[in-house]
């Protein structure tokens, strides 16, 4: 953490025009290993049975994400009453259901 704080401070100082020495975060050297990965892991790939076919969330697959409130219920009742009170009705003037309203 000390090295990270030093690098952040140096970067901030350099951003406002200060002259800063080159600071870095030390990392350990790489070490070679004698593990034989080619022998341990096969190179042949086989398609798993549980492969993800799509990435929709559960909410996307379960239906309508909107739920009516009490205000919506009052509005829908008034809306349907207004549709029913029209003297000339066509075949498309059926009352709006709660499911259709939520869609």
ABEGO torsion letter per residue (X at the ends): XAAAAAAAAAAAAAAAGBBBBBBBBBBBBBBBBABBAAAABBABBBBBAABBABABBAAAAAEBABBBBAAAAAAAAAAAAAAAABABBBAAABBBBAAAAAX
